[in-house]
Amino acid sequence: MSSQAHELSIAQLTAVMEDFTRMSIRLPAVHRLSFTTLSVLHTLSSGGPKRLSELTAGEQVTQPAITQIVRNLERYGLVRRQPDPSDGRAVLVHITAAGAAVVDGRRAERMAHLAELAERLTRAERDAIAAALPALARLVELNERRID
């Protein structure tokens, strides 16, 4: 194979990642909440409690929008607000057990669907995906460091 056969096409990577992300987001049929609302739950699940300002920046929405999202999530019992121990004037948004169950349920449903799809791949295709996982994880790590 030529060295060009192994070149990384950023355009192709971007297109495939966009399509894969769109598919992945739409897979779970449980808990039909908006993408941003679900993203807030996933952020709190993986990153721990956050101030509203942190959620606003991370989710790239306005302060009024994040306030409304958190208010709705509170109403559903999926998050709770508590005073920030480091600053009594601020509050931290915490995910509740019910909110974590939504995240876990969506992940389980997504995994089941992807397992079904993966069974239709050839062994070589599954091996290629497995081999790419460390590099994809590294891209995520590099991005998180850039954001911090």
Backbone hydrogen bonds, N-H to C=O, Kabsch-Sander energy under -0.5 kcal/mol:
donor,donor_aa,acceptor,acceptor_aa,energy
5,A,2,S,-0.9
6,H,2,S,-0.5
6,H,3,S,-0.9
7,E,4,Q,-1.2
9,S,7,E,-0.6
10,I,8,L,-0.9
13,L,9,S,-2.9
14,T,10,I,-2.7
15,A,11,A,-2.3
16,V,12,Q,-2.7
17,M,13,L,-2.7
18,E,14,T,-2.5
19,D,15,A,-2.4
20,F,16,V,-3.1
21,T,17,M,-2.8
22,R,18,E,-2.4
23,M,19,D,-2.4
24,S,20,F,-2.9
25,I,21,T,-2.8
26,R,22,R,-1.7
27,L,23,M,-0.9
27,L,24,S,-0.5
33,L,31,H,-2.1
38,L,34,S,-2.6
39,S,35,F,-2.6
40,V,36,T,-2.2
41,L,37,T,-1.8
42,H,38,L,-2.6
43,T,39,S,-2.7
44,L,40,V,-2.5
45,S,41,L,-2.3
46,S,42,H,-2.4
47,G,43,T,-2.7
48,G,44,L,-1.4
50,K,93,V,-1.6
52,L,91,V,-0.5
55,L,51,R,-2.1
56,T,52,L,-2.7
57,A,53,S,-2.0
58,G,54,E,-2.8
59,E,55,L,-2.7
60,Q,56,T,-0.8
61,V,56,T,-1.5
66,I,62,T,-2.4
67,T,63,Q,-2.3
68,Q,64,P,-2.1
69,I,65,A,-2.4
70,V,66,I,-2.7
71,R,67,T,-2.3
72,N,68,Q,-2.4
73,L,69,I,-2.6
74,E,70,V,-2.6
75,R,71,R,-2.2
76,Y,72,N,-1.8
77,G,74,E,-1.4
78,L,73,L,-2.9
79,V,73,L,-0.8
80,R,94,H,-2.4
82,Q,92,L,-2.4
84,D,87,D,-0.6
84,D,90,A,-2.7
87,D,84,D,-1.5
90,A,87,D,-2.0
92,L,82,Q,-3.5
93,V,50,K,-3.4
94,H,80,R,-3.2
94,H,92,L,-0.6
96,T,78,L,-2.4
100,A,96,T,-2.7
101,A,97,A,-2.0
102,V,98,A,-1.5
103,V,99,G,-2.0
104,D,100,A,-2.9
105,G,101,A,-2.6
106,R,102,V,-2.4
107,R,103,V,-2.3
108,A,104,D,-2.5
109,E,105,G,-2.3
110,R,106,R,-2.5
111,M,107,R,-2.8
112,A,108,A,-2.3
113,H,109,E,-2.1
114,L,110,R,-2.7
115,A,111,M,-2.5
116,E,112,A,-1.8
117,L,113,H,-2.2
118,A,114,L,-3.0
119,E,115,A,-1.6
120,R,116,E,-0.5
120,R,117,L,-1.5
121,L,118,A,-1.4
126,R,122,T,-2.3
127,D,123,R,-2.7
128,A,124,A,-2.2
129,I,125,E,-2.1
130,A,126,R,-2.6
131,A,127,D,-2.6
132,A,128,A,-1.5
133,L,129,I,-1.2
136,L,132,A,-2.4
137,A,133,L,-2.8
138,R,134,P,-2.0
139,L,135,A,-2.0
140,V,136,L,-1.9
141,E,137,A,-2.4
142,L,138,R,-2.9
143,N,139,L,-2.2
144,E,140,V,-2.5
145,R,141,E,-2.2
146,R,142,L,-1.8
147,I,143,N,-2.2
148,D,144,E,-2.2
